[in-house]
Amino acid sequence: MATSIRKLRLPSVSIEVSERPMRSGKTKALSSAHSAPDRYSMAHLARILTSGERLAMLSAVDRLKGRVRVLVELAFFSSFQFVRLAAVSHLRQDKDALVEIAKYCHYSDTRSSVLDELSSDIECLIEVACSSLFRDTRIESVEMMGDIMALAEVASRSPYKDSRGAALGKVSSNSSALKKVAEESPYRASRQAAIKGVSSDVAALSALLLSSRHQDVKKAAASLLSGYMDDVFDPEAITELAKLSPNEDVRYLAVGRLSEDPWALRRVISESPYLDSKGTALMLLSDLVPKLDDAEILADVAILSPYQDCRTAAVERLSGQGTALASVAMKSKFKDSREVALVMLKGDVDSLKSVARLSKYQSTRKKAHEMIARPEVFGAELGRILG
């Protein structure tokens, strides 16, 4: 019995003896691991990245791939060129980060490296050319551009004269790009330089004359086009020249070429700042009265023409056009035109009421009132109102 008990205990003793040294070894190993430096902690990487040991530092940068914020900081502030350039290479997929570095980083080698990464991205190059704080980077980005319209955009909108000028120089032989600059740039010097670049291009000058929202551009285009009057065939461009050309002879020739276009002549009369153009256009429009059937144009002749026969003919052709006749009676500075218009309105009480209230001339208002107050007219009007 005793023997059997010993056999049962022996395995237990054996197990206890064998387990004790194993636990002791494991504890020792863990203690050793806790006391060693953590090669993978961020604090340890920060120490490596400022240590000056090239291979270790490059290895640390490699381990930061994907950590955009840290890489951007390295590109901006590391005093080691190889660290900055390695950081840039790991950011090549993040265009926004690269543009930020190109715009604000104080290291020219880093900015240049960024531009190499951005060389195929036109939008980013435009942004850098228009926004970088550093002249060399703005100019370098312009030099890297091959897209004409992108260069035109920089020449138009960059707030920096250096990049605008560099871009404008690269598009100096392209009429479409120069036209874009002249139309869109908020900078007068750039607009004027662009116009000079197309000074012999009749089509471009005509387009600018017609479409530009800048008065200085329209005037410059009109002045340049004045030397090519025989080559201008677009009626709209001819109308603008008749209105705006600084050359009196050109204005006269242009108005003459519009002699059969009543709407164009009307625009010259109403929009030109030059009295000679307005007068010539009005004379030609007056001569067209027998051919006119538009009430607005006929009313203009009746109101403005210096020729009595033309005014009278225009008013007579307005028979039945109450609104137009009332306009003549209210606005014409010529009494004869007002009188004829009133006579032709004698059956139109509503129009006469408007004239009686709104005519610029007291005598005309009084006469319109008298025409309404006649017993037969007023009685019929009362009957109409009372039903």
C-alpha positions as CSV (number, residue, x, y, z in Angstrom):
1,M,0.0,0.0,0.0
2,A,2.8,2.4,0.9
3,T,4.5,1.5,-2.3
4,S,1.5,2.4,-4.3
5,I,1.1,5.8,-2.5
6,R,4.8,6.7,-3.4
7,K,4.2,5.9,-7.0
8,L,1.2,8.3,-7.1
9,R,3.2,11.1,-5.4
10,L,6.3,10.8,-7.5
11,P,4.8,12.3,-10.7
12,S,3.5,15.3,-8.7
13,V,6.9,16.0,-7.3
14,S,8.5,15.5,-10.6
15,I,6.1,18.1,-12.3
16,E,6.7,20.6,-9.6
17,V,10.4,20.4,-10.0
18,S,10.3,20.7,-13.7
19,E,7.9,23.7,-13.7
20,R,9.8,26.0,-11.3
21,P,12.8,26.7,-13.5
22,M,10.5,27.4,-16.5
23,R,8.6,30.1,-14.7
24,S,11.9,31.7,-13.5
25,G,13.3,31.8,-17.1
26,K,10.1,33.4,-18.5
27,T,10.1,36.1,-15.9
28,K,13.7,36.9,-16.6
29,A,13.1,37.2,-20.4
30,L,10.1,39.6,-19.8
31,S,12.2,41.7,-17.5
32,S,14.9,42.0,-20.1
33,A,12.4,43.0,-22.8
34,H,11.0,45.8,-20.7
35,S,14.4,47.3,-20.0
36,A,15.5,47.4,-23.7
37,P,14.7,50.5,-25.9
38,D,11.5,50.2,-28.1
39,R,12.9,50.5,-31.6
40,Y,9.4,51.0,-33.0
41,S,8.0,53.8,-30.8
42,M,7.4,57.2,-32.4
43,A,9.6,59.0,-29.8
44,H,12.5,56.7,-30.8
45,L,11.9,57.5,-34.5
46,A,11.9,61.2,-33.7
47,R,15.4,60.8,-32.1
48,I,16.6,58.9,-35.1
49,L,15.3,61.5,-37.5
50,T,17.4,64.2,-35.8
51,S,20.5,62.0,-35.2
52,G,22.4,62.7,-38.3
53,E,23.0,59.0,-39.2
54,R,22.0,58.9,-42.8
55,L,21.0,55.3,-43.3
56,A,19.1,55.1,-40.0
57,M,17.3,58.4,-40.8
58,L,16.3,57.2,-44.3
59,S,15.1,53.9,-42.9
60,A,13.0,55.9,-40.3
61,V,11.5,58.0,-43.2
62,D,10.6,54.8,-45.0
63,R,8.7,53.6,-41.9
64,L,6.6,56.8,-42.0
65,K,5.2,56.1,-45.4
66,G,1.5,56.9,-45.4
67,R,1.8,59.3,-42.4
68,V,1.2,62.4,-44.4
69,R,1.2,64.9,-41.6
70,V,4.6,63.8,-40.3
71,L,6.1,63.6,-43.8
72,V,5.0,67.2,-44.5
73,E,6.6,68.4,-41.3
74,L,9.8,66.7,-42.3
75,A,9.7,68.3,-45.7
76,F,9.1,71.7,-44.2
77,F,11.5,71.7,-41.2
78,S,14.2,68.9,-41.3
79,S,17.6,70.4,-41.6
80,F,18.8,67.3,-43.5
81,Q,18.3,67.6,-47.3
82,F,18.1,63.8,-47.8
83,V,15.3,63.6,-45.2
84,R,13.3,66.3,-46.8
85,L,13.7,64.9,-50.3
86,A,12.8,61.3,-49.1
87,A,9.7,62.7,-47.4
88,V,8.7,64.4,-50.7
89,S,9.1,61.1,-52.6
90,H,6.7,59.4,-50.2
91,L,4.1,62.2,-50.7
92,R,4.0,61.9,-54.5
93,Q,0.4,60.5,-54.4
94,D,-0.8,63.4,-52.2
95,K,-1.0,66.4,-54.6
96,D,-2.5,68.7,-52.0
97,A,0.4,68.1,-49.6
98,L,2.9,68.7,-52.4
99,V,1.3,72.0,-53.4
100,E,1.4,73.2,-49.8
101,I,5.1,72.5,-49.7
102,A,5.8,74.2,-53.0
103,K,3.9,77.2,-51.8
104,Y,5.3,77.6,-48.3
105,C,8.5,75.6,-47.7
106,H,11.6,77.7,-47.1
107,Y,14.0,75.2,-48.7
108,S,14.4,75.8,-52.5
109,D,15.7,72.3,-53.1
110,T,12.6,70.8,-51.5
111,R,10.3,73.1,-53.5
112,S,12.1,72.1,-56.7
113,S,11.8,68.4,-55.9
114,V,8.1,68.9,-55.3
115,L,7.7,70.6,-58.8
116,D,9.4,67.5,-60.3
117,E,6.7,65.4,-58.7
118,L,4.0,67.8,-60.0
119,S,5.4,68.2,-63.5
120,S,2.5,66.3,-65.1
121,D,-0.3,67.9,-63.1
122,I,-1.3,71.2,-64.9
123,E,-3.8,72.3,-62.2
124,C,-1.2,72.0,-59.5
125,L,1.4,73.9,-61.5
126,I,-1.1,76.7,-62.1
127,E,-1.8,76.9,-58.3
128,V,1.9,77.0,-57.5
129,A,2.6,79.7,-60.1
130,C,-0.2,81.8,-58.8
131,S,0.3,81.2,-55.1
132,S,3.8,80.2,-54.0
133,L,5.5,82.7,-51.8
134,F,8.8,82.2,-53.6
135,R,9.6,83.9,-56.9
136,D,12.0,81.1,-58.1
137,T,9.3,78.5,-57.6
138,R,6.6,80.5,-59.3
139,I,8.9,81.0,-62.4
140,E,10.0,77.4,-62.4
141,S,6.4,76.2,-62.4
142,V,5.6,78.5,-65.3
143,E,8.7,77.1,-67.2
144,M,7.4,73.6,-66.7
145,M,4.1,74.3,-68.3
146,G,3.5,73.3,-71.9
147,D,-0.3,73.8,-72.0
148,I,-1.0,77.2,-73.7
149,M,-4.4,77.8,-72.0
150,A,-2.9,77.0,-68.6
151,L,-0.2,79.6,-69.3
152,A,-2.9,82.0,-70.3
153,E,-4.7,81.4,-67.0
154,V,-1.6,82.2,-65.0
155,A,-0.9,85.3,-67.2
156,S,-4.5,86.4,-66.5
157,R,-5.0,85.8,-62.8
158,S,-1.7,85.4,-60.9
159,P,-1.4,88.2,-58.3
160,Y,2.4,88.2,-58.9
161,K,3.7,90.3,-61.7
162,D,6.7,87.9,-62.3
163,S,4.7,84.8,-63.0
164,R,2.1,86.8,-65.0
165,G,4.9,88.2,-67.1
166,A,6.7,84.9,-67.6
167,A,3.5,83.2,-68.7
168,L,2.6,86.0,-71.0
169,G,6.0,85.7,-72.6
170,K,5.4,82.1,-73.3
171,V,2.1,82.7,-75.1
172,S,3.2,85.9,-77.0
173,S,2.7,84.2,-80.4
174,N,-0.7,82.6,-79.6
175,S,-3.7,84.8,-80.4
176,S,-6.2,82.6,-78.6
177,A,-4.2,82.8,-75.3
178,L,-3.6,86.5,-75.6
179,K,-7.3,87.1,-76.3
180,K,-8.1,85.1,-73.1
181,V,-5.7,87.3,-71.1
182,A,-7.1,90.5,-72.6
183,E,-10.7,89.4,-71.8
184,E,-10.2,87.9,-68.4
185,S,-7.3,89.5,-66.5
186,P,-8.2,91.9,-63.7
187,Y,-4.8,93.6,-64.2
188,R,-4.9,96.5,-66.7
189,A,-1.1,96.1,-67.6
190,S,-1.6,92.5,-68.5
191,R,-4.7,93.3,-70.6
192,Q,-2.8,96.0,-72.5
193,A,0.2,93.8,-73.1
194,A,-2.0,91.1,-74.4
195,I,-3.8,93.5,-76.8
196,K,-0.4,94.6,-78.2
197,G,0.3,91.0,-78.9
198,V,-2.7,90.7,-81.2
199,S,-2.3,94.2,-82.7
200,S,-2.3,92.9,-86.3
201,D,-4.9,90.1,-85.8
202,V,-8.2,91.6,-87.1
203,A,-10.3,88.6,-86.0
204,A,-9.0,88.8,-82.4
205,L,-9.3,92.5,-82.2
206,S,-12.9,92.3,-83.5
207,A,-13.8,89.7,-81.0
208,L,-12.3,91.8,-78.2
209,L,-14.1,94.9,-79.4
210,L,-17.4,93.0,-79.3
211,S,-17.1,90.8,-76.2
212,S,-14.8,92.5,-73.7
213,R,-16.3,93.8,-70.5
214,H,-13.3,96.1,-70.0
215,Q,-13.7,99.6,-71.5
216,D,-10.0,100.0,-71.9
217,V,-9.8,96.8,-73.9
218,K,-12.7,97.9,-76.2
219,K,-11.1,101.3,-76.7
220,A,-7.7,99.8,-77.4
221,A,-9.2,97.3,-79.8
222,A,-11.2,100.0,-81.6
223,S,-8.0,102.1,-81.9
224,L,-6.0,99.3,-83.4
225,L,-8.8,98.1,-85.7
226,S,-9.0,101.7,-87.1
227,G,-5.9,100.9,-89.1
228,Y,-7.6,97.9,-90.7
229,M,-11.0,99.4,-91.6
230,D,-11.0,97.8,-95.1
231,D,-10.5,94.4,-93.6
232,V,-13.4,94.6,-91.1
233,F,-16.6,93.0,-92.4
234,D,-18.5,91.9,-89.3
235,P,-21.5,94.3,-89.0
236,E,-21.3,94.2,-85.2
237,A,-17.6,95.2,-85.3
238,I,-18.4,98.0,-87.7
239,T,-21.1,99.2,-85.4
240,E,-18.7,99.3,-82.5
241,L,-16.1,101.2,-84.6
242,A,-18.8,103.7,-85.5
243,K,-19.5,104.2,-81.8
244,L,-16.0,104.0,-80.2
245,S,-13.2,104.6,-82.7
246,P,-11.0,107.5,-81.5
247,N,-10.4,108.4,-85.2
248,E,-13.1,110.7,-86.6
249,D,-12.6,109.6,-90.2
250,V,-12.9,105.9,-89.2
251,R,-16.2,106.7,-87.3
252,Y,-17.5,108.5,-90.4
253,L,-16.6,105.6,-92.7
254,A,-18.1,103.0,-90.3
255,V,-21.4,104.9,-89.9
256,G,-21.5,105.2,-93.7
257,R,-21.2,101.4,-94.0
258,L,-24.2,101.0,-91.8
259,S,-26.5,103.2,-93.9
260,E,-28.9,100.4,-94.7
261,D,-29.0,98.9,-91.2
262,P,-31.5,100.9,-89.1
263,W,-31.0,98.9,-85.9
264,A,-27.2,99.5,-86.1
265,L,-27.7,103.2,-86.7
266,R,-30.1,103.4,-83.8
267,R,-27.4,101.8,-81.5
268,V,-24.9,104.4,-82.7
269,I,-27.3,107.2,-81.9
270,S,-28.1,105.9,-78.4
271,E,-24.7,104.6,-77.4
272,S,-21.9,106.6,-79.0
273,P,-20.2,109.3,-76.9
274,Y,-19.2,111.1,-80.1
275,L,-21.7,113.8,-81.4
276,D,-20.4,113.5,-85.0
277,S,-21.2,109.7,-85.0
278,K,-24.6,110.3,-83.5
279,G,-25.5,113.1,-85.9
280,T,-24.4,111.2,-89.0
281,A,-26.3,108.1,-87.9
282,L,-29.4,110.1,-87.2
283,M,-29.2,111.7,-90.7
284,L,-28.9,108.3,-92.4
285,L,-31.7,106.9,-90.3
286,S,-34.0,109.8,-91.2
287,D,-33.4,109.0,-94.9
288,L,-34.6,105.5,-94.3
289,V,-38.1,106.5,-93.0
290,P,-40.0,105.5,-96.2
291,K,-38.6,102.0,-95.8
292,L,-39.1,101.7,-92.0
293,D,-42.0,99.8,-90.4
294,D,-40.7,99.4,-86.9
295,A,-42.6,101.6,-84.4
296,E,-39.7,102.1,-82.1
297,I,-37.3,103.2,-84.8
298,L,-39.9,105.5,-86.4
299,A,-40.6,107.0,-82.9
300,D,-36.9,107.7,-82.5
301,V,-36.8,109.6,-85.8
302,A,-39.9,111.6,-84.9
303,I,-38.4,112.5,-81.5
304,L,-34.8,113.2,-82.6
305,S,-34.4,113.9,-86.3
306,P,-33.4,117.5,-87.1
307,Y,-35.3,117.3,-90.4
308,Q,-38.9,118.4,-90.2
309,D,-40.1,116.5,-93.2
310,C,-38.5,113.3,-91.9
311,R,-40.1,113.8,-88.5
312,T,-43.5,114.4,-90.0
313,A,-43.2,111.3,-92.3
314,A,-42.2,109.2,-89.3
315,V,-45.2,110.3,-87.2
316,E,-47.6,109.7,-90.1
317,R,-46.2,106.1,-90.5
318,L,-47.1,105.5,-86.8
319,S,-50.8,105.7,-87.5
320,G,-52.6,103.3,-85.1
321,Q,-49.5,102.9,-82.9
322,G,-50.8,104.6,-79.7
323,T,-47.9,103.8,-77.5
324,A,-45.3,105.0,-80.0
325,L,-47.3,108.2,-80.8
326,A,-47.6,108.9,-77.1
327,S,-43.9,108.5,-76.7
328,V,-43.4,111.1,-79.4
329,A,-45.8,113.5,-77.8
330,M,-44.1,113.1,-74.4
331,K,-40.4,113.2,-75.5
332,S,-39.9,115.0,-78.7
333,K,-38.1,118.4,-78.3
334,F,-39.8,119.5,-81.6
335,K,-43.2,121.0,-81.1
336,D,-44.4,120.1,-84.6
337,S,-43.8,116.4,-84.0
338,R,-45.7,116.6,-80.7
339,E,-48.6,118.4,-82.3
340,V,-48.9,115.9,-85.2
341,A,-48.7,113.0,-82.7
342,L,-51.5,114.5,-80.6
343,V,-53.7,115.0,-83.6
344,M,-53.2,111.3,-84.5
345,L,-54.1,110.3,-80.9
346,K,-57.5,112.1,-80.9
347,G,-59.5,108.9,-80.7
348,D,-57.1,107.2,-78.1
349,V,-58.2,108.6,-74.8
350,D,-56.0,106.4,-72.7
351,S,-52.9,107.5,-74.6
352,L,-54.0,111.2,-74.3
353,K,-54.3,110.8,-70.5
354,S,-50.7,109.5,-70.4
355,V,-49.5,112.5,-72.4
356,A,-51.5,114.9,-70.2
357,R,-49.8,113.6,-67.1
358,L,-46.3,112.6,-68.3
359,S,-45.2,114.9,-71.2
360,K,-42.0,116.8,-70.6
361,Y,-43.7,119.9,-72.1
362,Q,-46.4,121.9,-70.4
363,S,-48.0,123.1,-73.6
364,T,-48.4,119.5,-74.8
365,R,-49.8,118.4,-71.5
366,K,-52.3,121.2,-71.6
367,K,-53.4,120.4,-75.2
368,A,-53.8,116.7,-74.4
369,H,-56.0,117.7,-71.4
370,E,-58.1,120.0,-73.5
371,M,-58.6,117.2,-76.1
372,I,-59.9,114.9,-73.4
373,A,-62.1,117.6,-71.8
374,R,-64.1,118.2,-74.9
375,P,-67.8,117.4,-74.1
376,E,-68.2,114.8,-76.8
377,V,-64.9,113.1,-75.9
378,F,-65.4,113.2,-72.1
379,G,-69.0,112.2,-72.4
380,A,-68.1,109.1,-74.4
381,E,-65.4,108.3,-71.9
382,L,-67.8,108.6,-69.0
383,G,-70.3,106.4,-70.8
384,R,-67.6,103.8,-71.3
385,I,-66.6,103.9,-67.6
386,L,-70.1,103.8,-66.3
387,G,-71.0,100.9,-68.7
